[in-house]
Amino acid sequence: MLNQIGAVIAKDLLVEWRSPVRTTAVLFFALAIVLLVAFSSGGGALKRQAASTLWMGLLLASTRSLDRSFQVELEQGALEGMVLWPVHPVALFYGKAIANTLVLWLVSLAITPFVIAIFDAPVKGNLPMFIGFLAVGCAAIAAPGTTFAAITSRARAASALLPVLLFPLVMPAMVASARGIGVLIEGDIMNQAPTWFGVVVAFAAVHWLFGPLFFRAVVEE
Protein backbone atom coordinates (compact mmCIF):
# COMPACT_ATOMS: atom_id res chain seq x y z
CA MET A 1 0.00 0.00 0.00
CA LEU A 2 2.78 2.46 0.92
CA ASN A 3 4.65 1.62 -2.28
CA GLN A 4 1.53 2.28 -4.33
CA ILE A 5 0.89 5.59 -2.55
CA GLY A 6 4.49 6.63 -3.17
CA ALA A 7 4.24 5.63 -6.83
CA VAL A 8 1.08 7.73 -7.35
CA ILE A 9 2.67 10.74 -5.63
CA ALA A 10 5.85 10.37 -7.68
CA LYS A 11 3.84 10.06 -10.89
CA ASP A 12 1.78 13.19 -10.20
CA LEU A 13 4.80 15.26 -9.16
CA LEU A 14 6.80 14.05 -12.15
CA VAL A 15 4.00 15.05 -14.51
CA GLU A 16 3.84 18.45 -12.83
CA TRP A 17 7.61 18.86 -12.97
CA ARG A 18 7.74 18.09 -16.69
CA SER A 19 4.79 20.34 -17.49
CA PRO A 20 4.12 22.77 -14.62
CA VAL A 21 1.04 24.20 -16.29
CA ARG A 22 -1.27 23.44 -13.37
CA THR A 23 0.96 24.94 -10.66
CA THR A 24 1.71 28.04 -12.72
CA ALA A 25 -1.94 28.61 -13.58
CA VAL A 26 -3.06 28.13 -9.98
CA LEU A 27 -0.31 30.44 -8.70
CA PHE A 28 -1.20 33.32 -11.01
CA PHE A 29 -4.92 32.79 -10.47
CA ALA A 30 -4.51 32.97 -6.69
CA LEU A 31 -2.20 35.97 -6.96
CA ALA A 32 -4.65 37.78 -9.22
CA ILE A 33 -7.44 37.28 -6.68
CA VAL A 34 -5.25 38.51 -3.84
CA LEU A 35 -4.23 41.62 -5.77
CA LEU A 36 -7.80 42.34 -6.84
CA VAL A 37 -9.18 42.13 -3.31
CA ALA A 38 -6.24 43.99 -1.79
CA PHE A 39 -6.30 47.01 -4.08
CA SER A 40 -10.07 47.23 -4.13
CA SER A 41 -10.26 47.27 -0.32
CA GLY A 42 -7.43 49.66 0.47
CA GLY A 43 -4.48 47.30 0.97
CA GLY A 44 -2.41 48.14 4.03
CA ALA A 45 -5.23 50.04 5.75
CA LEU A 46 -7.10 46.80 6.37
CA LYS A 47 -4.63 44.34 7.91
CA ARG A 48 -7.40 42.14 9.26
CA GLN A 49 -8.40 41.24 5.73
CA ALA A 50 -4.97 39.73 4.95
CA ALA A 51 -5.79 36.26 6.27
CA SER A 52 -9.24 36.07 4.68
CA THR A 53 -7.86 37.31 1.36
CA LEU A 54 -5.11 34.68 1.46
CA TRP A 55 -7.56 31.82 1.99
CA MET A 56 -10.09 33.17 -0.47
CA GLY A 57 -7.39 33.20 -3.13
CA LEU A 58 -6.24 29.68 -2.26
CA LEU A 59 -9.76 28.28 -2.12
CA LEU A 60 -10.78 29.70 -5.48
CA ALA A 61 -7.48 28.70 -7.08
CA SER A 62 -7.73 25.17 -5.65
CA THR A 63 -10.67 24.42 -7.93
CA ARG A 64 -8.43 24.92 -10.96
CA SER A 65 -5.79 22.61 -9.50
CA LEU A 66 -8.23 19.89 -8.44
CA ASP A 67 -10.15 20.13 -11.69
CA ARG A 68 -6.98 19.27 -13.63
CA SER A 69 -5.67 16.63 -11.21
CA PHE A 70 -7.51 13.79 -12.99
CA GLN A 71 -6.99 15.09 -16.51
CA VAL A 72 -4.00 12.81 -17.20
CA GLU A 73 -5.77 9.75 -15.81
CA LEU A 74 -8.82 10.32 -18.00
CA GLU A 75 -6.78 10.40 -21.18
CA GLN A 76 -7.00 7.10 -23.07
CA GLY A 77 -8.55 5.28 -20.11
CA ALA A 78 -5.50 5.65 -17.85
CA LEU A 79 -7.62 5.74 -14.69
CA GLU A 80 -9.22 2.39 -15.50
CA GLY A 81 -5.77 1.03 -16.27
CA MET A 82 -4.45 2.09 -12.87
CA VAL A 83 -7.38 0.43 -11.11
CA LEU A 84 -6.91 -2.79 -13.11
CA TRP A 85 -3.14 -2.78 -12.66
CA PRO A 86 -4.16 -3.02 -9.79
CA VAL A 87 -3.66 0.14 -7.77
CA HIS A 88 -5.78 -0.01 -4.63
CA PRO A 89 -8.37 2.81 -4.56
CA VAL A 90 -7.17 3.79 -1.08
CA ALA A 91 -3.61 4.19 -2.36
CA LEU A 92 -4.89 6.16 -5.34
CA PHE A 93 -6.84 8.50 -3.05
CA TYR A 94 -3.96 9.18 -0.67
CA GLY A 95 -1.46 9.55 -3.50
CA LYS A 96 -3.62 12.05 -5.36
CA ALA A 97 -4.63 13.90 -2.19
CA ILE A 98 -1.04 14.24 -0.95
CA ALA A 99 0.12 15.46 -4.37
CA ASN A 100 -2.74 18.00 -4.46
CA THR A 101 -1.85 19.14 -0.95
CA LEU A 102 1.78 19.69 -1.92
CA VAL A 103 0.78 21.74 -4.96
CA LEU A 104 -1.58 23.94 -2.94
CA TRP A 105 0.96 24.32 -0.12
CA LEU A 106 3.67 25.46 -2.53
CA VAL A 107 1.25 27.98 -4.02
CA SER A 108 0.34 29.23 -0.53
CA LEU A 109 4.01 29.69 0.35
CA ALA A 110 4.52 31.61 -2.90
CA ILE A 111 1.64 34.07 -2.46
CA THR A 112 1.99 34.61 1.31
CA PRO A 113 4.88 37.12 0.95
CA PHE A 114 2.75 39.15 -1.47
CA VAL A 115 -0.15 39.19 1.02
CA ILE A 116 2.17 40.26 3.85
CA ALA A 117 3.72 43.01 1.75
CA ILE A 118 0.50 44.35 0.21
CA PHE A 119 -1.43 44.47 3.49
CA ASP A 120 1.65 45.45 5.52
CA ALA A 121 0.77 42.58 7.86
CA PRO A 122 3.91 40.83 9.18
CA VAL A 123 3.43 37.72 11.29
CA LYS A 124 3.85 38.73 14.93
CA GLY A 125 2.81 35.37 16.40
CA ASN A 126 4.21 31.83 16.16
CA LEU A 127 5.76 31.46 12.69
CA PRO A 128 5.89 27.60 12.71
CA MET A 129 2.18 27.55 13.55
CA PHE A 130 1.56 30.00 10.72
CA ILE A 131 3.22 27.57 8.30
CA GLY A 132 1.27 24.74 9.96
CA PHE A 133 -1.99 26.56 9.25
CA LEU A 134 -1.03 26.77 5.59
CA ALA A 135 -0.14 23.08 5.39
CA VAL A 136 -3.14 21.71 7.30
CA GLY A 137 -5.53 24.16 5.64
CA CYS A 138 -4.36 23.03 2.21
CA ALA A 139 -4.78 19.41 3.33
CA ALA A 140 -8.33 20.23 4.47
CA ILE A 141 -9.09 21.43 0.94
CA ALA A 142 -7.27 18.63 -0.88
CA ALA A 143 -8.86 15.62 0.84
CA PRO A 144 -12.53 16.31 0.01
CA GLY A 145 -11.47 18.11 -3.14
CA THR A 146 -9.82 14.97 -4.50
CA THR A 147 -13.01 12.98 -4.04
CA PHE A 148 -15.21 15.65 -5.59
CA ALA A 149 -12.76 16.09 -8.47
CA ALA A 150 -13.09 12.37 -9.20
CA ILE A 151 -16.88 12.69 -9.10
CA THR A 152 -17.03 15.70 -11.42
CA SER A 153 -14.15 14.73 -13.73
CA ARG A 154 -16.47 13.16 -16.30
CA ALA A 155 -19.16 15.83 -16.03
CA ARG A 156 -19.59 18.35 -18.84
CA ALA A 157 -19.58 21.31 -16.46
CA ALA A 158 -16.90 20.01 -14.09
CA SER A 159 -15.36 23.45 -13.57
CA ALA A 160 -18.70 24.84 -12.40
CA LEU A 161 -19.86 21.79 -10.47
CA LEU A 162 -16.72 21.28 -8.37
CA PRO A 163 -16.93 24.62 -6.48
CA VAL A 164 -20.63 24.06 -5.78
CA LEU A 165 -19.82 20.77 -4.04
CA LEU A 166 -16.54 21.76 -2.41
CA PHE A 167 -17.00 25.28 -1.06
CA PRO A 168 -19.88 24.65 1.39
CA LEU A 169 -18.11 21.60 2.81
CA VAL A 170 -14.70 23.17 3.46
CA MET A 171 -16.00 26.55 4.63
CA PRO A 172 -15.62 25.71 8.38
CA ALA A 173 -11.96 24.84 7.86
CA MET A 174 -11.38 27.98 5.81
CA VAL A 175 -12.99 30.20 8.45
CA ALA A 176 -10.92 28.58 11.21
CA SER A 177 -7.73 28.90 9.13
CA ALA A 178 -8.43 32.56 8.38
CA ARG A 179 -9.17 33.30 12.03
CA GLY A 180 -6.06 31.48 13.19
CA ILE A 181 -3.74 33.22 10.75
CA GLY A 182 -5.48 36.51 11.54
CA VAL A 183 -4.66 36.32 15.25
CA LEU A 184 -1.08 35.28 14.43
CA ILE A 185 -0.70 38.39 12.29
CA GLU A 186 -2.05 40.53 15.13
CA GLY A 187 0.26 38.88 17.68
CA ASP A 188 -2.09 36.34 19.32
CA ILE A 189 -2.08 38.02 22.73
CA MET A 190 -4.97 35.82 23.95
CA ASN A 191 -3.36 32.60 22.65
CA GLN A 192 -6.31 31.79 20.40
CA ALA A 193 -4.33 30.30 17.51
CA PRO A 194 -3.97 26.77 19.02
CA THR A 195 -7.75 26.51 19.36
CA TRP A 196 -8.36 27.44 15.74
CA PHE A 197 -5.52 25.16 14.67
CA GLY A 198 -7.20 22.27 16.50
CA VAL A 199 -10.42 22.92 14.57
CA VAL A 200 -8.59 22.76 11.22
CA VAL A 201 -6.69 19.61 12.24
CA ALA A 202 -9.91 17.89 13.34
CA PHE A 203 -11.65 18.80 10.08
CA ALA A 204 -8.73 17.57 7.99
CA ALA A 205 -8.39 14.35 10.03
CA VAL A 206 -12.03 13.41 9.47
CA HIS A 207 -11.79 13.81 5.71
CA TRP A 208 -8.41 12.10 5.43
CA LEU A 209 -9.69 9.13 7.43
CA PHE A 210 -13.08 8.69 5.77
CA GLY A 211 -12.31 10.10 2.33
CA PRO A 212 -11.02 6.77 0.95
CA LEU A 213 -14.40 5.14 1.66
CA PHE A 214 -16.24 7.53 -0.65
CA PHE A 215 -13.40 7.69 -3.16
CA ARG A 216 -13.37 3.92 -3.53
CA ALA A 217 -17.05 3.89 -4.41
CA VAL A 218 -16.51 6.64 -6.98
CA VAL A 219 -13.57 4.91 -8.66
CA GLU A 220 -15.19 1.48 -8.74
CA GLU A 221 -18.37 2.99 -10.19
C-alpha positions in Angstrom: 0.0 0.0 0.0 2.8 2.5 0.9 4.7 1.6 -2.3 1.5 2.3 -4.3 0.9 5.6 -2.5 4.5 6.6 -3.2 4.2 5.6 -6.8 1.1 7.7 -7.4 2.7 10.7 -5.6 5.9 10.4 -7.7 3.8 10.1 -10.9 1.8 13.2 -10.2 4.8 15.3 -9.2 6.8 14.0 -12.1 4.0 15.0 -14.5 3.8 18.4 -12.8 7.6 18.9 -13.0 7.7 18.1 -16.7 4.8 20.3 -17.5 4.1 22.8 -14.6 1.0 24.2 -16.3 -1.3 23.4 -13.4 1.0 24.9 -10.7 1.7 28.0 -12.7 -1.9 28.6 -13.6 -3.1 28.1 -10.0 -0.3 30.4 -8.7 -1.2 33.3 -11.0 -4.9 32.8 -10.5 -4.5 33.0 -6.7 -2.2 36.0 -7.0 -4.7 37.8 -9.2 -7.4 37.3 -6.7 -5.2 38.5 -3.8 -4.2 41.6 -5.8 -7.8 42.3 -6.8 -9.2 42.1 -3.3 -6.2 44.0 -1.8 -6.3 47.0 -4.1 -10.1 47.2 -4.1 -10.3 47.3 -0.3 -7.4 49.7 0.5 -4.5 47.3 1.0 -2.4 48.1 4.0 -5.2 50.0 5.7 -7.1 46.8 6.4 -4.6 44.3 7.9 -7.4 42.1 9.3 -8.4 41.2 5.7 -5.0 39.7 4.9 -5.8 36.3 6.3 -9.2 36.1 4.7 -7.9 37.3 1.4 -5.1 34.7 1.5 -7.6 31.8 2.0 -10.1 33.2 -0.5 -7.4 33.2 -3.1 -6.2 29.7 -2.3 -9.8 28.3 -2.1 -10.8 29.7 -5.5 -7.5 28.7 -7.1 -7.7 25.2 -5.7 -10.7 24.4 -7.9 -8.4 24.9 -11.0 -5.8 22.6 -9.5 -8.2 19.9 -8.4 -10.2 20.1 -11.7 -7.0 19.3 -13.6 -5.7 16.6 -11.2 -7.5 13.8 -13.0 -7.0 15.1 -16.5 -4.0 12.8 -17.2 -5.8 9.7 -15.8 -8.8 10.3 -18.0 -6.8 10.4 -21.2 -7.0 7.1 -23.1 -8.5 5.3 -20.1 -5.5 5.6 -17.8 -7.6 5.7 -14.7 -9.2 2.4 -15.5 -5.8 1.0 -16.3 -4.5 2.1 -12.9 -7.4 0.4 -11.1 -6.9 -2.8 -13.1 -3.1 -2.8 -12.7 -4.2 -3.0 -9.8 -3.7 0.1 -7.8 -5.8 0.0 -4.6 -8.4 2.8 -4.6 -7.2 3.8 -1.1 -3.6 4.2 -2.4 -4.9 6.2 -5.3 -6.8 8.5 -3.1 -4.0 9.2 -0.7 -1.5 9.5 -3.5 -3.6 12.1 -5.4 -4.6 13.9 -2.2 -1.0 14.2 -1.0 0.1 15.5 -4.4 -2.7 18.0 -4.5 -1.9 19.1 -0.9 1.8 19.7 -1.9 0.8 21.7 -5.0 -1.6 23.9 -2.9 1.0 24.3 -0.1 3.7 25.5 -2.5 1.2 28.0 -4.0 0.3 29.2 -0.5 4.0 29.7 0.3 4.5 31.6 -2.9 1.6 34.1 -2.5 2.0 34.6 1.3 4.9 37.1 0.9 2.7 39.2 -1.5 -0.1 39.2 1.0 2.2 40.3 3.9 3.7 43.0 1.8 0.5 44.3 0.2 -1.4 44.5 3.5 1.6 45.4 5.5 0.8 42.6 7.9 3.9 40.8 9.2 3.4 37.7 11.3 3.8 38.7 14.9 2.8 35.4 16.4 4.2 31.8 16.2 5.8 31.5 12.7 5.9 27.6 12.7 2.2 27.5 13.6 1.6 30.0 10.7 3.2 27.6 8.3 1.3 24.7 10.0 -2.0 26.6 9.3 -1.0 26.8 5.6 -0.1 23.1 5.4 -3.1 21.7 7.3 -5.5 24.2 5.6 -4.4 23.0 2.2 -4.8 19.4 3.3 -8.3 20.2 4.5 -9.1 21.4 0.9 -7.3 18.6 -0.9 -8.9 15.6 0.8 -12.5 16.3 0.0 -11.5 18.1 -3.1 -9.8 15.0 -4.5 -13.0 13.0 -4.0 -15.2 15.7 -5.6 -12.8 16.1 -8.5 -13.1 12.4 -9.2 -16.9 12.7 -9.1 -17.0 15.7 -11.4 -14.1 14.7 -13.7 -16.5 13.2 -16.3 -19.2 15.8 -16.0 -19.6 18.3 -18.8 -19.6 21.3 -16.5 -16.9 20.0 -14.1 -15.4 23.5 -13.6 -18.7 24.8 -12.4 -19.9 21.8 -10.5 -16.7 21.3 -8.4 -16.9 24.6 -6.5 -20.6 24.1 -5.8 -19.8 20.8 -4.0 -16.5 21.8 -2.4 -17.0 25.3 -1.1 -19.9 24.6 1.4 -18.1 21.6 2.8 -14.7 23.2 3.5 -16.0 26.5 4.6 -15.6 25.7 8.4 -12.0 24.8 7.9 -11.4 28.0 5.8 -13.0 30.2 8.5 -10.9 28.6 11.2 -7.7 28.9 9.1 -8.4 32.6 8.4 -9.2 33.3 12.0 -6.1 31.5 13.2 -3.7 33.2 10.8 -5.5 36.5 11.5 -4.7 36.3 15.2 -1.1 35.3 14.4 -0.7 38.4 12.3 -2.1 40.5 15.1 0.3 38.9 17.7 -2.1 36.3 19.3 -2.1 38.0 22.7 -5.0 35.8 24.0 -3.4 32.6 22.6 -6.3 31.8 20.4 -4.3 30.3 17.5 -4.0 26.8 19.0 -7.8 26.5 19.4 -8.4 27.4 15.7 -5.5 25.2 14.7 -7.2 22.3 16.5 -10.4 22.9 14.6 -8.6 22.8 11.2 -6.7 19.6 12.2 -9.9 17.9 13.3 -11.6 18.8 10.1 -8.7 17.6 8.0 -8.4 14.4 10.0 -12.0 13.4 9.5 -11.8 13.8 5.7 -8.4 12.1 5.4 -9.7 9.1 7.4 -13.1 8.7 5.8 -12.3 10.1 2.3 -11.0 6.8 0.9 -14.4 5.1 1.7 -16.2 7.5 -0.6 -13.4 7.7 -3.2 -13.4 3.9 -3.5 -17.0 3.9 -4.4 -16.5 6.6 -7.0 -13.6 4.9 -8.7 -15.2 1.5 -8.7 -18.4 3.0 -10.2 
